[in-house]
């Protein structure tokens, strides 16, 4: 598996990070203070900061890594050690499918992020989608000790999750070209998305 890890790091990880940072940059207003929840090595946040130097980004991570590229605090995977509205928005970049109860963490990020969350995650749709996503997750995360419950949702489950948390998607990006050719033919498809979520007023 070492050659797969090396290929992922050299050909996939940085390109994917750049594409994701470009997508997030287009969704965010100016001069925001952001919390990157599950920030990993901080590469995504650092790449986004280069594109958008007006943004101030901190991180929260269950397994903080040495040499993380942004300031990071440890948390237990559910409870963020910040008061309500401590940030203008939160980032959840490939994080929710690593949780057993995504609704709990999504509510917590909305609480801390002033009701605004940028989510990048997966859609479990299309031929062999679950198997493809499990393979991708294993290559990207197993060596870092990240939990892998493989909790992928389809479109209906995502709609139900957002409704349960009182959030709605106000911007969406299907993230074409996330992987280099020919990997994008297999792992791109409809398996990835990014969305800007905002809290909705309760129905009267």
C-alpha positions, 0 to 999 in steps of 0.5 A: 500500500505504500506506493498507493499512499505515495501516488495519492500524496504526489498526484492527488492530495495537493491538486484536490486541495487546490480545487477545494480551496478555489471552490470554497473561496467563491462561496465565502464573503470577505473578512471572515473569521473561520474555524476549520473543523477536522483540519488535518494537516492544515493544508486546505486552510493554508491554501485557502488563506493564500487565495483569500488573505482576508480570511482568518482561519483557525483549526479544531482537530480530534487528532492534532498533527505536529506541524499543522499549518494553522493554529489548532485546538484539540476537541473530542469530535463533538463538542467544540470548545468555543462559545456561540457565534465565536466564528463567522462560519465553520468549515467541514471538509470531508469530515461528516462522513467520519462521524457516527451522528453527523447531525450532532456535529453539524449542529455544533458547527452551526452554533459556533459558526454563526449559523453558517457552514461550508460542507464538502462531503460525498454523495452515495449515488451511482454504480458501486459508489459505496465501494469507491468511497470506502477505497478513497477514504482508506487511501487518504486517511487510514495511515493517519489513524482517522476513524472510518465509519464510512457513513456516506449519505444519498441525496434524500438522506442529505435533505433529511439531515439538513432539515433536521439541523435547520439548515439549507444549502444556499450555494452548491458546487459539484466539484468537477475536475477534483482528481487528475485524469483518468482518476476523475472518471472513476472517483469524480462522477457525482460522488463529491459536492461542496455547499454553503449552508445557512441556518433557516428561521423556524417555521411559524 
